[in-house]
């Protein structure tokens, strides 16, 4: 499948960071006041991305545009905005009374349908992904991929490079076939470190199962062709029909749900590209000092400019 347009970067930034306790998208973590997202933008621009789509809420529009958005423009990006709001639903559906939770990551992409016109990479605003991954995904999205299946891609991380010492994390545990294509992603919602390694529980801690440190996990860095939007739109109404009756306040339509359905129907294949980079995030307040120290160290090592990124 040939690509005639340069890949764009799509940043999911509508979440308010409830566990963290603040607006993580603009939280200063770098030595010169940079947000996590500034580092992703710097690495993405260096990899070749020239257009960025920010998916935000109207509630954070003003501070976001004045900080991250302005810096992205200074970095040379063409900046586009999309707004993930609860009332963006298929015809005939309404928001359940009292619901405040967003509809999930696949719904976020649907909210940006009008401003995505090329192959696109998707990232979270509040994750530090590292340098290598952006080059990997930009190159893959820029290449021609012959074949009838939609050529999607995911950058996988080694589990040991993604865990937090300050609490449990959720990770999509990936299984690939012999060709390096994604077979399944299984969400493990409580993964924790312990003295002997890493393990997860599915029964509230009654029993634990070990996971090797080199287990490949998804950190929500995906690459899609524009056809993803049609696939997501097609599945959203079915998702609502299944989930609104049983979980109207909290059900979410996730990217991996769309990916799994496309894999099972044979419409797409997903190449898994593994990065050696360490992932950083601030799931918990206690994660912030570790992240700040790592970014300062990377600046000292010359991976990033000593002064401001933009």
C-alpha positions as CSV (number, residue, x, y, z in Angstrom):
1,X,0.0,0.0,0.0
2,X,1.6,3.3,-1.1
3,X,1.6,6.4,1.0
4,X,1.4,9.7,-0.9
5,X,1.3,12.0,2.1
6,X,3.8,12.5,4.9
7,X,2.9,10.9,8.2
8,X,1.3,13.2,10.9
9,X,1.6,12.9,14.7
10,X,-1.6,12.7,16.7
11,X,-1.3,13.5,20.4
12,X,-4.1,12.4,22.8
13,X,-4.2,15.1,25.4
14,X,-7.8,15.3,26.5
15,X,-7.3,13.4,29.8
16,X,-7.1,15.5,32.9
17,X,-4.7,13.2,34.9
18,X,-7.1,12.3,37.7
19,X,-4.7,9.9,39.6
20,X,-1.8,12.4,39.2
21,X,-3.9,15.2,40.5
22,X,-3.4,17.9,37.9
23,X,-3.0,18.8,34.2
24,X,-0.1,16.6,33.3
25,X,0.0,17.8,29.7
26,X,1.6,21.1,30.8
27,X,3.3,20.1,34.0
28,X,7.0,21.3,34.0
29,X,9.4,18.4,34.3
30,X,12.4,19.4,32.2
31,X,15.4,21.5,33.6
32,X,14.1,24.6,31.7
33,X,10.4,24.1,32.5
34,X,9.6,21.7,29.6
35,X,6.6,19.5,29.7
36,X,6.9,15.8,28.9
37,X,5.1,16.5,25.6
38,X,7.8,19.0,24.6
39,X,10.3,16.1,24.5
40,X,8.0,14.0,22.3
41,X,7.6,16.9,19.9
42,X,11.3,17.5,19.8
43,X,12.0,13.8,19.1
44,X,9.1,13.6,16.5
45,X,10.3,16.7,14.7
46,X,13.8,15.3,14.5
47,X,12.4,12.0,13.1
48,X,10.7,13.8,10.3
49,X,7.2,14.7,11.5
50,X,6.0,18.1,10.3
51,X,2.3,18.1,11.3
52,X,0.9,17.5,14.7
53,X,-2.8,17.1,15.7
54,X,-3.6,17.8,19.4
55,X,-6.7,16.1,20.7
56,X,-7.8,18.2,23.7
57,X,-11.0,19.3,25.5
58,X,-12.4,22.8,25.2
59,X,-11.9,23.1,29.0
60,X,-8.1,23.1,28.7
61,X,-7.9,24.9,25.3
62,X,-6.6,28.2,26.4
63,X,-3.7,27.1,28.7
64,X,-2.8,24.3,26.3
65,X,-2.6,26.5,23.2
66,X,-0.6,29.1,25.1
67,X,2.0,26.6,26.3
68,X,2.5,23.4,24.4
69,X,0.7,24.6,21.2
70,X,2.9,27.7,21.0
71,X,6.1,25.7,21.5
72,X,5.0,23.2,18.8
73,X,4.6,26.1,16.4
74,X,8.1,27.4,17.3
75,X,9.5,24.0,16.6
76,X,8.2,24.3,13.0
77,X,5.1,22.1,13.2
78,X,1.9,22.7,11.4
79,X,-0.5,22.5,14.4
80,X,-4.0,21.3,14.2
81,X,-6.6,20.8,17.0
82,X,-9.4,18.5,17.6
83,X,-11.8,18.3,20.6
84,X,-12.9,15.2,22.3
85,X,-16.2,15.9,23.9
86,X,-18.8,13.5,25.4
87,X,-21.6,14.5,23.0
88,X,-19.7,13.3,19.9
89,X,-21.7,10.2,19.3
90,X,-23.3,8.4,16.4
91,X,-26.8,9.5,15.4
92,X,-29.5,8.2,17.7
93,X,-27.2,8.0,20.8
94,X,-27.1,10.3,23.8
95,X,-24.8,10.8,26.7
96,X,-26.0,8.9,29.8
97,X,-27.2,11.3,32.5
98,X,-24.3,12.0,35.0
99,X,-21.5,10.6,32.8
100,X,-18.3,12.7,32.9
101,X,-15.7,10.1,31.8
102,X,-14.4,10.4,28.2
103,X,-15.3,7.6,25.8
104,X,-11.8,6.3,25.4
105,X,-8.8,6.4,23.0
106,X,-10.5,5.1,19.9
107,X,-13.2,7.8,20.4
108,X,-10.4,10.3,20.6
109,X,-9.2,9.4,17.1
110,X,-12.8,9.7,15.8
111,X,-13.0,13.2,17.2
112,X,-10.0,14.1,15.0
113,X,-11.4,12.6,11.8
114,X,-11.7,15.9,10.0
115,X,-8.0,16.8,10.5
116,X,-6.3,13.5,9.9
117,X,-5.6,13.1,6.1
118,X,-2.5,10.9,6.1
119,X,-0.9,7.9,7.8
120,X,-0.6,8.9,11.4
121,X,1.2,7.9,14.6
122,X,-0.7,8.1,17.9
123,X,0.9,8.9,21.3
124,X,-0.2,10.0,24.8
125,X,0.6,13.5,25.8
126,X,1.8,12.6,29.2
127,X,4.3,9.8,28.4
128,X,8.0,10.1,27.6
129,X,8.7,7.7,24.8
130,X,12.4,8.2,24.0
131,X,14.1,9.0,20.7
132,X,14.3,5.7,18.8
133,X,10.5,5.0,18.6
134,X,9.7,8.1,16.6
135,X,12.3,7.3,13.9
136,X,11.0,3.7,13.8
137,X,7.3,4.6,13.3
138,X,7.9,7.5,11.0
139,X,10.0,5.3,8.7
140,X,7.4,2.5,8.7
141,X,4.5,4.9,8.0
142,X,6.5,6.5,5.1
143,X,7.3,3.2,3.3
144,X,5.2,1.4,0.8
145,X,3.7,-1.8,2.1
146,X,2.4,-4.1,-0.7
147,X,-0.5,-6.4,0.2
148,X,-4.2,-6.3,0.6
149,X,-4.2,-5.9,4.4
150,X,-4.0,-2.5,6.0
151,X,-0.4,-2.0,7.1
152,X,-0.6,-0.8,10.7
153,X,2.2,-0.7,13.2
154,X,2.9,-0.6,16.9
155,X,6.1,0.3,18.8
156,X,6.5,-2.1,21.7
157,X,8.5,-1.6,24.9
158,X,10.2,-4.0,27.1
159,X,8.1,-4.3,30.3
160,X,11.1,-3.7,32.6
161,X,11.6,-0.3,30.9
162,X,8.0,0.8,31.7
163,X,7.1,-0.1,35.3
164,X,6.8,2.2,38.3
165,X,8.3,1.6,41.7
166,X,5.5,3.7,43.2
167,X,2.5,1.6,42.4
168,X,0.8,-0.7,40.0
169,X,0.5,0.0,36.3
170,X,-1.7,-1.2,33.4
171,X,0.0,-2.6,30.3
172,X,-1.1,-4.3,27.1
173,X,1.0,-7.5,27.0
174,X,1.7,-8.4,23.4
175,X,2.1,-11.7,21.6
176,X,3.6,-11.7,18.1
177,X,3.8,-14.3,15.3
178,X,6.9,-15.6,13.6
179,X,6.8,-12.6,11.2
180,X,6.8,-10.1,14.0
181,X,3.2,-9.1,13.5
182,X,0.9,-8.6,16.4
183,X,-1.2,-11.6,17.3
184,X,-2.9,-10.5,20.6
185,X,-2.8,-7.7,23.1
186,X,-4.0,-8.6,26.6
187,X,-4.6,-5.8,29.1
188,X,-3.1,-6.5,32.5
189,X,-4.5,-3.8,34.8
190,X,-2.4,-4.4,37.9
191,X,1.3,-5.0,37.2
192,X,3.7,-4.4,40.1
193,X,7.4,-4.7,40.8
194,X,8.6,-6.8,43.7
195,X,12.1,-7.8,45.0
196,X,12.3,-10.8,42.7
197,X,11.0,-9.3,39.5
198,X,7.6,-8.2,38.0
199,X,4.2,-9.8,38.4
200,X,0.5,-9.2,37.9
201,X,-2.7,-10.1,39.6
202,X,-6.3,-10.6,38.3
203,X,-7.9,-11.3,41.6
204,X,-7.0,-8.4,43.9
205,X,-3.7,-9.8,45.0
206,X,-4.9,-13.2,46.0
207,X,-2.6,-14.8,43.5
208,X,0.3,-13.4,41.3
209,X,1.8,-14.4,38.0
210,X,5.3,-13.4,37.0
211,X,6.1,-11.6,33.8
212,X,9.6,-11.5,32.3
213,X,11.3,-8.1,32.1
214,X,11.7,-8.5,28.3
215,X,7.9,-9.0,27.8
216,X,6.8,-6.7,25.0
217,X,4.1,-4.3,26.0
218,X,2.1,-1.6,24.3
219,X,2.5,2.0,25.6
220,X,-0.2,3.3,23.2
221,X,2.2,4.2,20.4
222,X,0.4,3.1,17.3
223,X,0.7,3.9,13.6
224,X,-2.3,3.7,11.3
225,X,-3.5,4.4,7.8
226,X,-6.4,6.8,7.5
227,X,-8.7,3.8,7.0
228,X,-8.5,3.3,10.8
229,X,-11.1,6.0,11.2
230,X,-13.6,4.1,9.1
231,X,-12.9,0.9,11.1
232,X,-13.3,2.7,14.4
233,X,-16.5,4.5,13.3
234,X,-18.0,1.2,12.1
235,X,-17.4,-0.4,15.5
236,X,-18.3,2.4,17.8
237,X,-22.1,2.0,17.5
238,X,-21.8,-1.8,18.2
239,X,-19.6,-1.0,21.2
240,X,-22.2,1.4,22.6
241,X,-25.0,-1.2,22.0
242,X,-23.0,-3.8,24.0
243,X,-21.7,-1.6,26.8
244,X,-24.1,1.2,27.5
245,X,-26.7,-1.2,29.1
246,X,-24.2,-2.7,31.5
247,X,-21.6,0.1,32.2
248,X,-23.1,3.5,31.1
249,X,-20.8,5.6,33.3
250,X,-17.4,4.2,32.6
251,X,-17.3,2.0,29.4
252,X,-14.5,3.2,27.1
253,X,-13.8,2.5,23.4
254,X,-10.1,1.7,23.2
255,X,-7.6,1.7,20.3
256,X,-6.7,-2.0,20.9
257,X,-10.4,-2.9,20.6
258,X,-10.4,-1.5,17.0
259,X,-7.1,-3.2,16.3
260,X,-8.2,-6.6,17.6
261,X,-11.4,-6.5,15.5
262,X,-9.4,-5.6,12.4
263,X,-7.0,-8.4,13.1
264,X,-9.7,-10.9,13.7
265,X,-11.5,-9.9,10.5
266,X,-8.3,-10.1,8.4
267,X,-8.6,-6.5,7.4
268,X,-5.3,-5.4,8.9
269,X,-1.9,-6.6,10.1
270,X,0.1,-4.8,12.8
271,X,3.9,-4.9,12.6
272,X,5.5,-4.7,16.1
273,X,8.7,-2.7,16.2
274,X,10.5,-2.9,19.5
275,X,12.4,0.0,21.0
276,X,15.2,-0.2,23.5
277,X,14.3,3.1,25.1
278,X,13.1,3.4,28.7
279,X,9.6,4.8,29.0
280,X,8.9,7.4,31.7
281,X,5.6,8.7,32.9
282,X,4.1,10.3,36.0
283,X,1.2,8.0,36.8
284,X,1.9,8.9,40.5
285,X,3.2,12.1,42.0
286,X,6.2,10.1,43.3
287,X,7.2,9.3,39.7
288,X,8.0,13.0,39.0
289,X,11.4,13.3,40.7
290,X,12.7,10.2,38.9
291,X,11.5,11.6,35.5
292,X,13.0,15.0,36.2
293,X,16.4,13.4,37.1
294,X,16.4,11.3,34.0
295,X,15.7,14.3,31.7
296,X,18.4,16.3,33.4
297,X,20.8,13.4,32.9
298,X,19.9,13.1,29.2
299,X,20.5,16.8,28.8
300,X,23.9,16.5,30.4
301,X,24.7,13.6,28.1
302,X,23.9,15.7,25.0
303,X,20.7,13.8,24.0
304,X,18.8,17.1,24.2
305,X,19.9,20.8,24.1
306,X,21.3,22.2,27.3
307,X,19.0,25.2,27.0
308,X,15.3,25.2,26.0
309,X,14.1,22.7,23.4
310,X,12.3,25.3,21.3
